[in-house]
């Protein structure tokens, strides 16, 4: 500001009306840095006199202003500062006078709304270089609060330099570390150095985290924070030798800092930093010596997951499997940050635990005598083993797309164990029992007595329908996949869902299964071009003629492809189905995937579930209602590992009598007697052919691929065809109104089990339980649990409860959560709240009152 501008401003102030009861105006011009001392001779005021303080003329000034001249206006130039108010002779005059400043510091402080005090002026001066640019000063204006103390101002300056939205110490430190832990490559840290804020940063770091080395180093600082944080959940004895990096009094702050970072949207930025620290400190080797149960609650180092998984995978490889212990490990780790990096390995282990639990439950083997009872046991229990195997294989396939060098070979060795358990024990023994018990009925009747037949599907389920019926036929969707689909339909939709099964017609291949699902009185087979064609009452059942077969039975019928239907616009769908009472929708994702690669079959199962739910949503969206039957033409067998030669039979004994054969069936001329194959009565014996199936899970040798994924045989996995009856319910339906509680799907609830409502330690454990098991109208739900004060501010870390337990046993639906209070000051007289909040936010949070009474608490900190 130049002298002319100063004179103009001062003349305006002296010309302004006086305040009430004032006879004159005295203005003190403060210029501690004497920036305008040399320009005083240029000052000419219209209505006031100038008095210049020198530091030695205080008596003269006071005498002049209070005795010699009590009527004139005065501008008192004051370059002096005083450490004590008692040293200032003019204090009493200043109390009724006005202030004026023309220096840059004053202008900046006024611009930023800062209180003009000596300590604040000193703070602003210390960052003169930073404040010299208006855009940097404007950054401080964006913060919600104006700085009231030097500490607060320093934090805002550092936050502005680092482009933080929040000027808290946590955000500043995180921002700097996110930019890299090599100081010379860290742009944000270099900016702190440029503006002289690095010393303030390290002072703050020392106060908050306890890091107080003379030669500051971002790498050692990061190491200090992570190791100090780790001691919150890991006994410090396991970090012996690293004590110089640990500050026990700052343990709570470092834990909170890392926890918040781990659970923030920027959590990925911590991962490489944690990797650096664990590599530099050789922590993986150290953690290998720590008891497994001591590692489970620590989440700040990725290598802990690797150490846990390596140990578990080795145990599985060595047949040291404890299903309950494995499940507990996965249950605990899946709620922690960083789980997603290892999710597929943990999820695979969970399936191993379930498979081994199934094995223990059925260790005596499968010895049921009656075929119908075996059928019932499979559809209520045994199918689960197929599900566990499928889910394990999916996890294994995902690990191969995002591999971890430390875990891959071990996980592949576990695959071998799983293959042995599933293929040799489960499939082998179950198939042996099933084949032995059904051989006579299959030979005599071609099917199992007292089991509903696929050939009666249209007559029993479609024809009696009073309203429009949609039949979705998904090629090769086996029973265990349909169980998962039915559960999801029940939980995700307002509907009535019933799952049952029928026995697939032999051979369990597409052309026979699809024919059996069409209306007919009799199915016949004839040879065409060396292959068998299936006829329904003399009509072709090829895909191109199925629409005609349906219309011959009921003219108001139509056959559509799933891919065509979902591609149609709504008007096109309405036109295609207008006036139709029976709509067959043919879906082919699972079987089609096998033509590309056997290994894609299980991922196709997941895709199938989503696609069928999608087409149901489309149709119910179009019509507001819908009655559906979802079924399949056949199931399948799949094993990941290649079959041994003793699991295959040669076709040499066919002696040229074969008409058509696959890996799991053979259709031959009358009189054929192939070795090692089981005779199955073919189409009620009304043909000139005979049919045979390999025993157990054996395949017939054929050239080409497709040996892992097969169908056509008599195994339960191939023959048990699912039937889902799905009825979409509108709110106006009488059935819905009457059974609203039954059909409405609600999330399971989680409640506090612990009776104590007083917390006396920074670290504490609370128990919770899931009130209802996940089931038909109860869906899984994730809950976040934490402590807050009366204002809703979180005062603890946040624990996650994944409430997805299906067991009826309450003990198996119990959760133990460990909490850590933040480094705050707590009052024993105040009420705090435990909050149980639905992670999706769809339910109102539940609050439980608590008191917090800690014996030792940290006082508030002032960094400078």
SVG drawing of the C-alpha trace seen along z (x, -y; Angstrom):
<svg xmlns="http://www.w3.org/2000/svg" viewBox="-58 -22 77 132">
<polyline fill="none" stroke="black" stroke-width="0.4" points="0.0,0.0 1.6,-3.3 1.6,-6.6 -1.1,-8.3 -3.5,-5.4 -2.7,-5.5 -3.3,-9.3 -6.6,-8.9 -7.8,-6.2 -6.7,-8.1 -8.4,-11.4 -11.6,-9.5 -11.5,-8.0 -10.7,-11.4 -13.5,-13.1 -16.1,-10.5 -18.6,-11.5 -17.4,-10.9 -18.9,-8.2 -21.3,-9.4 -19.6,-11.1 -16.3,-11.6 -14.9,-15.1 -12.0,-14.0 -10.4,-10.9 -7.1,-9.3 -5.9,-6.6 -2.9,-4.4 -1.1,-3.3 0.7,0.0 3.7,0.9 5.8,3.3 8.1,4.0 8.6,0.3 7.7,0.8 6.5,-2.8 9.0,-4.6 10.8,-6.2 7.5,-7.5 6.3,-9.4 7.5,-12.7 5.0,-12.3 2.1,-12.0 -0.1,-15.1 -3.5,-14.9 -6.4,-17.4 -7.9,-17.1 -5.3,-15.5 -1.8,-15.8 0.9,-13.1 2.8,-11.9 5.7,-9.4 6.6,-7.1 10.2,-6.2 10.3,-3.9 12.0,-6.6 9.3,-9.3 6.4,-7.5 6.2,-10.2 6.1,-13.0 3.4,-11.2 1.3,-10.7 1.7,-14.3 0.9,-15.6 -2.3,-13.5 -3.6,-13.9 -2.4,-17.3 -1.0,-19.6 -3.5,-19.0 -6.8,-17.4 -8.8,-18.7 -6.9,-17.9 -7.2,-14.7 -4.1,-12.6 -2.5,-9.9 0.0,-8.1 2.6,-6.1 3.4,-3.1 6.3,-0.7 6.7,0.5 5.7,3.9 5.6,4.9 5.9,8.3 4.0,7.1 1.0,4.8 2.4,3.0 5.3,1.8 3.1,-0.2 2.6,-3.7 -0.2,-4.4 -2.4,-1.3 -5.2,-3.5 -5.3,-5.8 -5.3,-2.8 -8.4,-1.4 -10.5,-4.4 -8.6,-4.9 -8.9,-3.3 -6.4,-1.0 -5.0,-1.3 -2.6,1.0 -1.3,0.6 1.2,3.5 0.7,6.6 0.4,8.9 -2.6,6.9 -4.1,6.8 -3.8,10.6 -5.2,11.2 -8.1,9.0 -8.7,10.7 -8.7,14.1 -10.8,13.0 -8.0,13.7 -8.0,12.0 -5.2,9.4 -3.3,10.4 0.5,10.5 0.7,14.4 -1.5,14.7 0.6,12.0 3.7,13.8 2.2,17.0 1.2,15.4 4.7,13.8 6.3,17.2 4.5,18.3 4.9,15.0 6.1,16.8 3.0,19.0 0.6,16.1 2.1,13.9 -0.2,15.4 -3.9,14.6 -4.9,18.1 -3.1,19.7 -4.8,17.3 -8.1,18.2 -7.6,21.9 -7.9,21.1 -11.2,19.4 -12.6,22.7 -12.2,24.4 -15.3,24.3 -13.8,22.6 -11.5,19.5 -8.3,20.3 -8.4,19.0 -4.9,20.1 -1.5,20.4 -1.8,24.2 -5.1,24.1 -3.6,21.8 -0.5,24.0 -2.8,27.0 -4.8,25.0 -1.6,23.9 -0.3,27.4 -3.7,28.7 -3.8,26.0 -0.3,26.9 -1.3,30.5 -4.7,29.8 -6.6,31.4 -10.3,30.7 -10.0,31.2 -7.2,29.4 -7.0,32.2 -3.7,33.8 -4.9,37.2 -5.7,35.9 -2.5,33.9 -0.3,36.8 -2.1,39.2 -2.0,36.8 1.8,36.5 2.4,40.2 0.1,41.0 2.3,38.9 5.2,41.3 7.7,42.1 10.8,41.0 11.1,37.3 13.0,36.2 10.2,37.7 7.3,36.5 5.8,33.4 3.6,32.5 6.5,32.8 8.7,30.7 6.1,28.0 6.1,28.1 9.8,27.6 9.4,24.8 7.1,22.8 8.9,23.6 6.2,25.8 8.3,29.0 9.4,28.3 5.8,27.7 4.8,30.9 7.3,32.9 6.4,31.2 2.8,32.2 3.9,35.7 5.8,36.0 2.9,34.9 0.4,37.1 2.3,40.3 5.4,40.2 7.8,40.2 10.6,37.9 13.8,38.8 16.4,36.0 16.9,36.9 13.4,37.0 12.6,39.8 9.2,40.5 10.0,44.2 10.9,44.6 7.9,42.4 5.6,44.8 7.2,47.7 6.7,46.1 3.0,45.5 2.3,49.0 4.2,50.9 2.8,48.8 -0.7,49.4 -0.1,53.1 0.7,53.3 -3.0,52.4 -4.0,55.9 -0.8,57.8 1.3,58.4 4.4,56.3 6.5,59.2 6.2,60.5 7.8,57.2 10.9,57.5 13.8,55.7 11.7,53.1 10.9,51.2 12.5,48.0 9.7,47.8 7.0,48.2 5.5,45.5 3.1,47.1 1.5,43.8 0.6,43.1 -0.7,46.6 -4.4,45.5 -3.8,42.6 -1.7,44.7 -4.2,47.5 -7.1,45.0 -5.0,43.4 -4.3,46.7 -7.8,48.1 -9.5,45.0 -7.1,45.1 -7.7,48.9 -11.5,48.3 -11.5,45.2 -12.0,44.8 -8.2,44.2 -7.4,47.5 -5.5,48.8 -2.9,46.1 -1.9,47.6 -1.3,51.1 2.1,50.4 3.3,48.5 2.4,51.4 4.2,53.7 7.3,51.6 7.4,51.6 6.8,55.4 9.5,56.1 12.0,53.7 11.3,55.2 11.1,58.8 7.8,59.0 6.5,62.0 9.4,64.2 8.7,62.8 4.9,63.4 5.5,67.0 6.6,67.7 3.5,66.1 0.7,68.4 -2.1,68.3 -4.8,67.1 -2.6,64.1 -2.5,62.9 -6.2,63.1 -7.2,59.6 -4.4,57.6 -5.2,56.1 -2.6,53.5 -0.1,55.7 -1.1,57.6 1.6,60.3 -0.4,61.4 -3.1,62.7 -0.4,64.6 1.1,66.0 -2.3,67.2 -3.2,68.7 0.1,70.4 -0.3,72.1 -3.9,73.1 -3.1,74.4 -0.3,76.5 -2.5,78.0 -5.1,78.9 -2.4,80.4 -1.2,82.5 -4.8,83.6 -4.9,81.5 -8.3,80.1 -10.5,78.8 -13.7,77.5 -14.8,75.4 -11.4,73.8 -11.1,73.1 -14.6,71.5 -13.7,69.4 -10.6,68.1 -12.4,67.1 -15.3,65.6 -12.9,63.4 -10.7,62.3 -13.5,61.5 -14.7,58.6 -11.2,56.9 -9.8,54.5 -7.6,56.0 -9.8,59.2 -10.6,58.5 -6.9,59.0 -7.2,62.6 -10.9,63.2 -10.7,66.0 -8.3,68.0 -10.3,67.5 -13.6,68.3 -12.0,71.4 -10.8,72.5 -14.4,72.0 -15.7,74.4 -12.9,76.9 -14.1,76.5 -17.7,77.2 -16.7,80.2 -14.7,81.7 -17.6,81.1 -19.9,83.0 -17.3,85.7 -17.2,86.1 -21.0,86.2 -21.1,88.9 -17.7,90.6 -19.4,94.1 -20.2,93.7 -23.5,94.1 -25.4,97.2 -29.1,96.4 -31.0,99.3 -34.2,97.9 -33.6,95.8 -36.3,93.3 -34.6,92.7 -31.3,92.1 -33.1,89.7 -34.6,87.9 -31.3,87.7 -29.6,86.3 -32.3,83.6 -32.3,82.6 -28.6,83.1 -26.1,84.7 -26.5,82.0 -24.7,79.6 -21.4,81.3 -21.8,80.5 -22.4,76.9 -19.3,76.7 -17.2,78.2 -18.6,75.8 -18.0,72.8 -14.5,74.0 -13.7,74.4 -15.0,70.9 -12.7,69.5 -9.8,71.5 -10.4,70.2 -10.4,66.6 -7.1,67.1 -5.6,68.1 -6.7,64.8 -5.2,62.8 -2.4,64.9 -0.3,64.6 3.1,66.3 3.3,67.2 0.0,69.0 -0.6,70.4 1.3,73.7 -0.1,74.4 -3.6,73.7 -3.1,76.0 -2.0,78.7 -5.3,78.1 -7.1,78.5 -5.7,82.0 -7.0,82.8 -10.4,81.4 -10.4,83.5 -9.7,86.6 -12.4,85.8 -15.0,85.0 -14.2,87.3 -12.9,90.4 -14.9,90.3 -18.2,88.4 -18.9,89.1 -17.3,92.6 -19.1,93.9 -22.4,92.2 -22.5,93.4 -21.5,96.9 -24.4,97.0 -26.8,95.4 -25.9,97.7 -26.0,100.8 -29.4,100.0 -31.0,98.8 -29.6,101.3 -32.6,103.6 -35.2,100.9 -33.4,99.2 -33.0,102.4 -36.6,103.4 -38.4,100.1 -35.9,97.6 -36.5,95.3 -36.9,95.3 -40.3,96.2 -42.1,93.7 -40.0,90.8 -41.8,88.1 -40.8,88.4 -39.7,85.7 -41.8,87.2 -44.9,86.3 -43.9,82.6 -46.3,81.1 -49.2,83.2 -48.7,82.7 -47.5,79.1 -48.2,77.1 -51.5,78.4 -53.4,77.9 -52.3,74.2 -55.3,71.9 -53.5,68.8 -50.7,68.0 -47.7,70.0 -44.0,69.3 -41.8,72.3 -38.0,71.5 -35.9,74.5 -32.2,73.9 -30.0,76.5 -27.9,78.5 -28.9,76.6 -28.4,79.2 -30.3,79.5 -27.8,77.8 -27.7,74.7 -31.5,74.6 -31.4,74.7 -29.3,71.5 -31.6,69.9 -34.7,70.8 -33.2,69.3 -32.3,66.0 -35.7,65.8 -37.4,66.2 -35.3,63.7 -35.2,61.0 -38.8,61.0 -42.3,60.9 -43.1,64.4 -44.1,68.0 -41.3,70.4 -41.4,74.2 -38.6,76.5 -39.0,80.1 -37.4,82.6 -38.2,85.1 -36.2,87.9 -34.6,87.0 -35.3,89.3 -32.5,91.6 -30.2,90.8 -29.8,87.5 -28.9,85.5 -30.5,82.5 -32.6,84.0 -34.2,86.5 -34.7,84.1 -36.1,81.3 -38.5,83.8 -39.7,85.1 -40.7,81.6 -42.9,81.1 -46.6,82.2 -46.8,85.9 -48.5,89.2 -45.5,91.2 -41.9,90.6 -40.2,92.6 -36.7,92.8 -35.7,93.3 -32.3,93.4 -31.4,90.5 -28.0,90.2 -26.4,92.5 -27.9,90.5 -31.0,91.0 -33.9,88.5 -36.6,88.2 -40.2,87.9 -43.2,86.7 -46.3,88.5 -44.6,88.7 -43.4,85.1 -39.9,83.9 -38.7,82.4 -35.7,80.5 -35.4,76.9 -36.9,75.7 -40.1,77.6 -40.8,77.3 -43.1,74.3 -45.2,76.5 -45.3,79.3 -46.5,76.9 -49.2,75.3 -50.5,78.8 -51.3,79.3 -52.5,75.8 -52.7,73.2 -52.1,70.5 -48.5,71.5 -45.2,70.1 -41.5,71.2 -38.9,68.4 -35.2,68.2 -33.9,66.4 -31.4,64.4 -34.1,63.3 -36.5,62.4 -34.1,60.2 -33.1,58.4 -36.7,57.4 -38.3,54.1 -41.3,54.2 -43.7,53.8 -42.0,56.6 -42.3,58.9 -45.9,58.1 -46.6,58.8 -44.7,62.2 -46.7,63.3 -50.0,61.6 -52.9,64.1 -50.5,66.9 -51.3,69.2 -48.1,71.3 -44.8,69.6 -41.7,71.8 -38.4,70.0 -35.2,71.9 -32.1,70.8 -28.6,72.3 -25.6,70.8 -24.2,73.8 -24.2,76.4 -23.1,73.8 -20.1,72.8 -18.9,76.5 -18.5,76.3 -15.8,73.6 -14.1,75.0 -15.1,77.4 -13.6,75.1 -16.1,72.4 -19.1,74.5 -19.2,73.4 -18.9,69.7 -21.7,70.3 -23.8,71.7 -23.4,68.3 -24.3,66.5 -27.3,68.7 -28.8,67.8 -28.5,64.1 -29.9,64.5 -33.0,66.4 -33.7,63.9 -33.3,61.2 -35.9,62.7 -38.3,63.1 -37.9,59.5 -38.5,58.5 -41.7,60.5 -43.1,59.5 -42.2,55.9 -44.2,56.2 -47.2,57.8 -47.1,57.1 -47.5,60.7 -46.3,64.1 -46.5,67.8 -43.2,69.6 -41.9,73.1 -38.1,73.2 -36.6,76.6 -33.9,78.2 -33.4,81.0 -30.7,82.8 -27.9,82.2 -24.2,83.0 -21.0,84.4 -17.9,82.2 -14.5,82.8 -11.5,80.5 -8.8,83.2 -8.4,85.4 -9.8,88.9 -7.5,91.8 -7.6,94.6 -9.4,96.9 -12.3,94.4 -12.9,95.0 -14.3,98.0 -13.3,98.9 -16.0,99.4 -14.3,102.5 -17.1,104.7 -19.7,102.7 -18.9,105.0 -20.4,102.5 -23.8,102.7 -23.8,99.1 -26.1,96.6 -25.1,93.5 -23.0,93.1 -21.5,90.5 -19.2,90.5 -22.1,91.4 -24.5,93.5 -24.8,95.8 -27.8,96.6 -27.4,99.9 -29.2,102.4 -31.2,105.2 -29.0,108.0 -26.0,105.9 -24.0,107.0 -21.3,104.4 -18.8,105.0 -19.0,103.0 -22.1,101.1 -25.4,101.2 -28.6,101.8 -31.4,99.2 -34.8,99.9 -35.1,97.5 -38.4,95.5 -40.5,98.2 -39.1,100.8 -41.2,99.6 -38.2,99.1 -35.9,101.4 -33.0,100.2 -31.4,100.9 -29.7,98.4 -26.7,98.7 -25.0,96.5 -21.5,96.7 -21.5,97.6 -20.8,95.1 -18.9,92.1 -17.0,93.9 -16.8,92.5 -16.8,94.2 -13.6,93.5 -14.0,91.1 -11.7,88.9 -11.8,85.2 -12.3,83.0 -15.2,82.7 -14.2,85.5 -14.4,83.4 -18.0,82.0 -20.3,84.9 -23.9,85.9 -26.1,88.6 -25.7,91.1 -27.5,92.3 -25.7,90.5 -27.8,88.4 -26.1,85.2 -27.3,86.0 -30.7,87.5 -32.1,85.2 -33.8,82.5 -35.0,79.5 -38.4,78.0 -39.0,74.5 -42.5,73.2 -42.4,69.5 -45.5,67.4 -45.0,63.6 -47.3,62.0 -48.8,58.6 -49.9,56.7 -53.5,57.0 -53.5,60.8 -55.6,62.4 -52.8,65.0 -50.3,62.3 -52.5,60.3 -53.2,63.5 -49.6,64.6 -47.7,61.3 -45.3,62.2 -44.5,65.4 -43.8,63.9 -42.2,60.6 -38.5,60.9 -36.7,59.1 -33.1,58.9 -32.0,60.9 -31.5,58.8 -28.5,58.6 -28.8,57.8 -26.4,57.2 -25.9,60.2 -23.6,58.8 -25.3,57.6 -22.7,55.2 -23.3,51.5 -20.1,50.0 -16.8,49.8 -13.7,49.4 -10.9,50.2 -9.8,48.7 -10.0,52.2 -13.1,54.2 -15.1,57.1 -18.9,57.3 -21.0,60.3 -23.8,60.2 -26.1,62.8 -28.1,63.1 -31.7,63.6 -33.0,65.4 -31.3,67.8 -31.1,66.9 -33.9,68.7 -36.9,68.5 -38.0,65.0 -35.0,63.9 -32.0,62.6 -28.4,62.0 -27.4,58.5 -24.2,56.7 -24.1,54.5 -21.7,51.9 -21.2,51.7 -19.5,48.8 -19.7,46.4 -20.8,42.8 -21.2,39.8 -24.5,38.0 -23.8,35.9 -23.5,39.0 -19.7,38.6 -17.9,41.9 -15.7,42.6 -14.5,46.1 -13.4,48.1 -16.1,49.7 -16.6,53.5 -18.5,55.3 -20.8,58.2 -21.7,60.3 -25.0,61.8 -25.5,64.7 -25.7,67.7 -28.2,70.4 -27.9,72.6 -30.8,73.1 -28.3,73.4 -28.1,70.0 -24.5,70.7 -23.5,70.9 -25.1,67.4 -23.0,65.7 -20.4,63.0 -17.5,61.7 -16.4,58.2 -13.3,56.4 -13.5,52.6 -10.9,49.9 -11.9,46.5 -10.4,43.5 -7.8,41.4 -10.3,38.9 -11.4,37.7 -14.4,39.5 -16.7,38.4 -18.0,41.0 -21.2,39.0 -22.1,38.8 -24.1,41.3 -22.6,43.0 -24.2,45.2 -23.5,48.5 -24.9,48.3 -25.9,51.4 -26.4,50.0 -27.5,51.8 -24.6,51.2 -27.1,50.6 -28.8,47.8 -32.3,49.3 -33.0,50.0 -33.1,47.6 -30.0,48.0 -30.4,49.6 -28.8,47.8 -27.8,49.1 -26.8,46.8 -23.4,47.2 -21.2,45.4 -17.4,45.1 -15.3,44.8 -11.5,45.0 -8.9,44.9 -6.3,43.3 -7.0,40.9 -4.8,38.7 -5.1,34.9 -5.7,32.7 -2.7,31.8 -1.3,28.6 1.3,29.2 3.3,26.0"/>
</svg>
